[in-house]
Amino acid sequence: MPRADAARNRNEVIKAAAAELSEHGLDVSIARIATRAGVAKGTVFNHFPTKEDLVAAILSDQLHTLTAQGEALLDHNDPREALGEFMTKAAELQASDRSFCEAAASRTHPAVRKASDRLADVAEALTARARDANAVRQDITGRDIVLLLNAPTSIATPVASARPDLWRRYLHLILDGLRPEAAHALPVAAPTTQDFASGAML
């Protein structure tokens, strides 16, 4: 097969898989993805030896996009708004894509682990700027923020079909909780890089 055709098929597989996973979650079959892409099932496996590899490619792309958005926000003139916008973009992604939260539950695939680490670095940079500006409480870390990225949509999951935007309420509650005014000491320490190495997301 000519290289251009192979590249086109790979792109079609990724597009089809991303759409199917977003709509139906991780249980979607390779056969269904192949049909949507207009290729044979074997073509999918030619590009991605396992379904895990395909999911990892899509999830890594999503994490890279979110990381790039976070990096752009490092130039924002208001560190607190920058952090809030970063968290909003992450919540919007999760609210629109059923597979993201499911796939992000672990970082066992090397590509996902690498992309997750990059995202965590950006989260720490945004958080550090906000701490330095006294715009958030001083005991908040980037790793705290990484875990909080999943919180708004997870909290709203039981009623998401009836209230698809309810996650925004909880995101604002979280952002208010990050304010330094009247902050109380937290009972345990923030998670560490070693904690995340045990398998937790990002």
C-alpha contacts under 8 A as a table, 3 or more apart, distances in Angstrom:
res1	aa1	res2	aa2	distance
1	M	5	D	6.51
1	M	6	A	6.45
2	P	5	D	5.34
2	P	6	A	6.35
3	R	6	A	5.04
3	R	7	A	6.14
4	A	7	A	5.12
4	A	8	R	6.11
5	D	8	R	5.01
5	D	9	N	6.08
6	A	9	N	5.09
6	A	10	R	6.18
7	A	10	R	5.10
7	A	11	N	6.24
8	R	11	N	5.14
8	R	12	E	6.18
9	N	12	E	5.04
9	N	13	V	6.12
9	N	37	A	7.82
9	N	39	V	7.27
9	N	43	T	7.79
10	R	13	V	5.09
10	R	14	I	6.27
10	R	44	V	7.60
10	R	47	H	6.47
11	N	14	I	5.16
11	N	15	K	6.15
12	E	15	K	5.10
12	E	16	A	5.99
12	E	37	A	5.27
12	E	38	G	7.88
13	V	16	A	5.15
13	V	17	A	5.89
13	V	33	I	7.00
13	V	34	A	6.76
13	V	37	A	5.27
13	V	39	V	7.87
13	V	44	V	6.55
14	I	17	A	5.09
14	I	18	A	5.95
14	I	54	L	7.53
14	I	58	I	6.89
15	K	18	A	5.21
15	K	19	A	6.27
15	K	37	A	7.51
16	A	19	A	5.22
16	A	20	E	6.12
16	A	33	I	5.76
16	A	34	A	7.61
16	A	36	R	5.68
16	A	37	A	5.19
17	A	20	E	5.10
17	A	21	L	5.86
17	A	33	I	5.37
17	A	37	A	7.93
17	A	54	L	7.85
17	A	55	V	7.98
17	A	58	I	7.96
18	A	21	L	5.27
18	A	22	S	5.97
18	A	58	I	6.41
19	A	22	S	5.14
19	A	23	E	6.19
20	E	23	E	5.20
20	E	24	H	5.77
20	E	25	G	7.28
20	E	28	V	6.80
20	E	33	I	6.63
21	L	24	H	5.23
21	L	25	G	4.53
21	L	26	L	5.72
21	L	27	D	7.95
21	L	28	V	6.49
21	L	97	D	7.53
21	L	98	R	6.83
21	L	99	S	5.29
22	S	25	G	5.87
22	S	96	S	7.22
22	S	97	D	4.27
22	S	98	R	4.86
22	S	99	S	5.27
22	S	100	F	7.44
23	E	97	D	6.86
23	E	98	R	6.28
23	E	99	S	7.84
24	H	27	D	7.11
24	H	28	V	6.19
24	H	98	R	6.75
24	H	99	S	7.47
25	G	28	V	6.31
25	G	98	R	5.20
25	G	99	S	4.45
25	G	102	E	7.40
26	L	99	S	5.69
26	L	102	E	6.99
26	L	103	A	7.30
28	V	32	R	6.89
28	V	33	I	7.56
29	S	32	R	5.27
29	S	33	I	6.48
30	I	33	I	4.98
30	I	34	A	6.07
30	I	41	K	6.73
30	I	44	V	7.54
30	I	51	K	7.27
31	A	34	A	5.09
31	A	35	T	6.21
31	A	41	K	5.69
32	R	35	T	5.13
32	R	36	R	6.28
33	I	36	R	5.20
33	I	37	A	6.16
34	A	37	A	5.01
34	A	38	G	6.02
34	A	39	V	5.24
34	A	40	A	5.83
34	A	41	K	5.27
34	A	43	T	7.85
34	A	44	V	6.54
35	T	38	G	5.06
35	T	39	V	6.26
35	T	40	A	7.28
35	T	41	K	7.83
36	R	39	V	7.87
39	V	43	T	6.31
39	V	44	V	7.55
40	A	43	T	5.26
40	A	44	V	7.05
41	K	44	V	5.39
41	K	45	F	6.84
42	G	45	F	5.12
42	G	46	N	6.15
43	T	46	N	4.94
43	T	47	H	6.67
44	V	47	H	5.53
44	V	48	F	6.03
44	V	49	P	7.92
45	F	48	F	4.75
45	F	49	P	4.78
45	F	50	T	6.60
46	N	49	P	6.33
48	F	51	K	6.94
48	F	53	D	5.65
48	F	54	L	5.55
49	P	53	D	6.67
50	T	53	D	5.23
50	T	54	L	6.68
51	K	54	L	5.07
51	K	55	V	6.18
52	E	55	V	5.12
52	E	56	A	5.95
52	E	109	H	7.87
53	D	56	A	5.02
53	D	57	A	6.18
53	D	109	H	7.81
54	L	57	A	5.19
54	L	58	I	6.48
55	V	58	I	5.23
55	V	59	L	6.06
55	V	103	A	7.28
56	A	59	L	5.06
56	A	60	S	5.82
56	A	103	A	7.91
56	A	109	H	6.68
56	A	111	A	6.54
56	A	112	V	5.88
57	A	60	S	5.19
57	A	61	D	6.26
57	A	111	A	7.31
57	A	112	V	7.83
58	I	61	D	5.17
58	I	62	Q	6.38
59	L	62	Q	5.06
59	L	63	L	6.18
59	L	100	F	6.79
59	L	103	A	7.12
59	L	104	A	7.54
59	L	112	V	6.84
60	S	63	L	5.03
60	S	64	H	6.02
60	S	111	A	6.43
60	S	112	V	5.34
60	S	115	A	5.73
60	S	116	S	7.93
61	D	64	H	5.04
61	D	65	T	6.21
62	Q	65	T	5.12
62	Q	66	L	6.28
63	L	66	L	5.06
63	L	67	T	5.99
63	L	115	A	6.02
63	L	116	S	6.77
63	L	119	L	6.81
64	H	67	T	4.97
64	H	68	A	6.13
64	H	115	A	6.31
64	H	119	L	7.50
65	T	68	A	5.15
65	T	69	Q	6.30
66	L	69	Q	5.07
66	L	70	G	6.21
66	L	89	K	7.32
66	L	90	A	6.81
66	L	119	L	7.40
67	T	70	G	4.99
67	T	71	E	6.15
67	T	118	R	6.94
67	T	119	L	5.04
67	T	122	V	6.55
68	A	71	E	5.02
68	A	72	A	6.26
69	Q	72	A	5.20
69	Q	73	L	6.45
69	Q	86	F	7.24
70	G	73	L	5.07
70	G	74	L	6.73
70	G	86	F	5.72
70	G	122	V	6.20
70	G	123	A	7.31
70	G	126	L	7.63
71	E	74	L	5.34
71	E	75	D	7.90
71	E	122	V	6.32
72	A	75	D	6.16
72	A	76	H	7.69
73	L	76	H	5.08
73	L	82	A	5.46
73	L	83	L	7.83
73	L	86	F	7.39
73	L	126	L	7.78
74	L	79	P	7.75
74	L	82	A	7.10
74	L	125	A	7.58
74	L	126	L	6.25
76	H	79	P	6.50
76	H	81	E	7.89
76	H	82	A	5.92
77	N	82	A	7.99
78	D	81	E	5.38
78	D	82	A	6.15
79	P	82	A	4.97
79	P	83	L	6.25
79	P	126	L	7.04
79	P	129	R	5.80
79	P	130	A	4.78
79	P	133	A	7.07
79	P	135	A	7.09
80	R	83	L	5.24
80	R	84	G	6.21
80	R	130	A	5.41
80	R	135	A	5.52
80	R	136	V	7.05
81	E	84	G	4.99
81	E	85	E	6.00
82	A	85	E	5.15
82	A	86	F	6.18
82	A	126	L	7.19
83	L	86	F	5.11
83	L	87	M	6.29
83	L	126	L	5.85
83	L	127	T	6.67
83	L	130	A	7.29
84	G	87	M	5.17
84	G	88	T	6.12
84	G	175	L	6.83
85	E	88	T	4.91
85	E	89	K	6.16
86	F	89	K	5.24
86	F	90	A	6.41
87	M	90	A	5.15
87	M	91	A	6.25
87	M	145	I	7.98
87	M	149	L	5.85
87	M	171	L	7.98
88	T	91	A	5.08
88	T	92	E	6.08
88	T	171	L	7.45
89	K	92	E	5.07
89	K	93	L	6.27
90	A	93	L	5.22
90	A	94	Q	6.41
90	A	149	L	6.17
90	A	150	N	7.93
91	A	94	Q	5.13
91	A	95	A	6.03
91	A	149	L	6.42
91	A	150	N	6.97
91	A	152	P	6.73
91	A	153	T	6.39
91	A	167	W	7.71
92	E	95	A	5.09
92	E	96	S	6.19
93	L	96	S	5.33
93	L	97	D	6.16
93	L	100	F	7.73
94	Q	97	D	5.26
94	Q	98	R	6.87
94	Q	100	F	5.85
94	Q	101	C	6.25
94	Q	150	N	7.72
94	Q	153	T	6.81
95	A	98	R	7.18
95	A	153	T	6.15
95	A	164	P	7.65
95	A	167	W	8.00
97	D	100	F	5.62
97	D	101	C	7.83
98	R	101	C	6.56
98	R	102	E	7.16
99	S	102	E	5.11
99	S	103	A	5.81
100	F	103	A	5.28
100	F	104	A	5.80
101	C	104	A	5.02
101	C	105	A	6.32
101	C	150	N	7.52
102	E	105	A	5.54
103	A	106	S	6.77
104	A	107	R	6.84
104	A	201	M	5.77
104	A	202	L	7.79
105	A	200	A	6.77
105	A	201	M	5.50
106	S	199	G	5.68
106	S	200	A	5.59
106	S	201	M	5.06
107	R	110	P	7.41
107	R	112	V	5.62
107	R	113	R	4.95
107	R	116	S	7.56
107	R	199	G	5.84
107	R	200	A	6.66
107	R	201	M	5.58
107	R	202	L	6.87
108	T	112	V	7.24
108	T	113	R	6.62
108	T	199	G	6.66
109	H	112	V	5.34
109	H	113	R	6.13
110	P	113	R	4.99
110	P	114	K	6.12
111	A	114	K	5.23
111	A	115	A	6.23
112	V	115	A	5.11
112	V	116	S	5.88
113	R	116	S	5.03
113	R	117	D	6.18
113	R	202	L	7.00
114	K	117	D	5.22
114	K	118	R	6.48
115	A	118	R	5.20
115	A	119	L	6.35
116	S	119	L	5.10
116	S	120	A	6.19
116	S	201	M	7.36
116	S	202	L	4.31
117	D	120	A	5.02
117	D	121	D	6.30
117	D	202	L	6.10
118	R	121	D	5.14
118	R	122	V	6.50
119	L	122	V	5.19
119	L	123	A	6.21
119	L	202	L	7.22
120	A	123	A	4.97
120	A	124	E	6.18
120	A	142	G	6.56
120	A	143	R	6.56
120	A	146	V	6.41
120	A	202	L	6.35
121	D	124	E	5.14
121	D	125	A	6.28
121	D	142	G	7.47
122	V	125	A	5.01
122	V	126	L	6.20
122	V	142	G	7.96
123	A	126	L	5.22
123	A	127	T	6.05
123	A	142	G	4.87
123	A	143	R	7.35
123	A	145	I	6.65
123	A	146	V	6.69
124	E	127	T	4.99
124	E	128	A	5.92
124	E	141	T	6.35
124	E	142	G	3.66
124	E	143	R	6.86
124	E	145	I	7.95
125	A	128	A	5.11
125	A	129	R	6.32
125	A	142	G	7.25
126	L	129	R	5.28
126	L	130	A	6.40
126	L	142	G	7.56
127	T	130	A	5.06
127	T	131	R	6.13
127	T	140	I	7.47
127	T	141	T	6.33
127	T	142	G	5.53
127	T	145	I	7.71
128	A	131	R	5.00
128	A	132	D	6.03
128	A	141	T	7.48
128	A	142	G	7.57
129	R	132	D	5.14
129	R	133	A	6.27
130	A	133	A	5.14
130	A	134	N	6.22
130	A	135	A	5.04
130	A	136	V	5.77
131	R	134	N	4.89
131	R	135	A	5.87
131	R	136	V	5.41
131	R	137	R	6.59
131	R	138	Q	5.63
131	R	140	I	7.85
132	D	135	A	7.55
133	A	136	V	7.87
134	N	137	R	6.94
134	N	138	Q	7.31
134	N	180	P	7.09
135	A	179	R	6.50
135	A	180	P	6.69
136	V	140	I	7.38
136	V	178	L	5.25
136	V	179	R	4.66
136	V	180	P	5.02
137	R	140	I	5.97
137	R	178	L	5.83
137	R	179	R	5.67
137	R	180	P	4.05
137	R	181	E	7.74
137	R	183	A	6.77
138	Q	180	P	7.26
140	I	144	D	6.28
140	I	145	I	7.64
140	I	178	L	7.61
140	I	190	A	7.48
141	T	144	D	5.17
141	T	145	I	6.56
141	T	190	A	6.88
142	G	145	I	4.96
142	G	146	V	6.23
143	R	146	V	4.95
143	R	147	L	6.47
143	R	190	A	7.25
143	R	191	P	6.25
143	R	192	T	7.01
143	R	193	T	7.82
144	D	147	L	5.38
144	D	148	L	6.24
144	D	190	A	6.32
144	D	191	P	6.79
145	I	148	L	4.88
145	I	149	L	6.17
146	V	149	L	5.30
146	V	150	N	7.64
146	V	202	L	6.73
147	L	150	N	6.03
147	L	151	A	7.20
147	L	201	M	7.91
147	L	202	L	7.96
148	L	151	A	5.02
148	L	152	P	7.62
148	L	174	I	7.98
149	L	152	P	7.16
150	N	153	T	6.30
150	N	154	S	6.17
151	A	154	S	5.12
151	A	155	I	5.95
151	A	171	L	7.79
152	P	155	I	5.37
152	P	156	A	6.42
152	P	167	W	4.84
152	P	168	R	6.97
152	P	169	R	7.91
152	P	170	Y	5.17
152	P	171	L	5.19
153	T	156	A	5.13
153	T	157	T	6.00
153	T	167	W	5.05
154	S	157	T	5.20
155	I	158	P	7.51
155	I	167	W	7.22
155	I	170	Y	7.52
156	A	159	V	5.88
156	A	160	A	5.77
156	A	166	L	6.12
156	A	167	W	5.39
156	A	170	Y	7.84
157	T	160	A	4.89
158	P	161	S	7.98
159	V	162	A	5.53
159	V	163	R	5.83
159	V	164	P	7.63
160	A	163	R	4.90
160	A	164	P	4.62
160	A	165	D	7.49
160	A	166	L	7.08
161	S	164	P	5.75
163	R	166	L	5.39
164	P	167	W	7.36
165	D	168	R	5.88
165	D	169	R	7.97
166	L	169	R	5.56
166	L	170	Y	7.24
167	W	170	Y	5.29
167	W	171	L	6.18
168	R	171	L	4.98
168	R	172	H	6.26
169	R	172	H	5.39
169	R	173	L	6.42
170	Y	173	L	4.89
170	Y	174	I	6.17
171	L	174	I	5.05
171	L	175	L	6.18
172	H	175	L	4.94
172	H	176	D	6.06
173	L	176	D	5.13
173	L	177	G	6.24
174	I	177	G	4.95
174	I	178	L	6.51
175	L	178	L	5.17
175	L	179	R	6.98
176	D	179	R	5.51
179	R	183	A	7.31
180	P	183	A	5.43
186	L	189	A	7.35
191	P	195	D	6.00
191	P	196	F	7.54
192	T	195	D	5.11
192	T	196	F	6.66
193	T	196	F	5.21
193	T	197	A	6.30
194	Q	197	A	4.95
194	Q	198	S	6.81
195	D	198	S	5.65
195	D	199	G	7.97
195	D	200	A	7.53
196	F	199	G	5.84
196	F	200	A	5.02
196	F	201	M	6.83
196	F	202	L	6.86
197	A	200	A	6.93
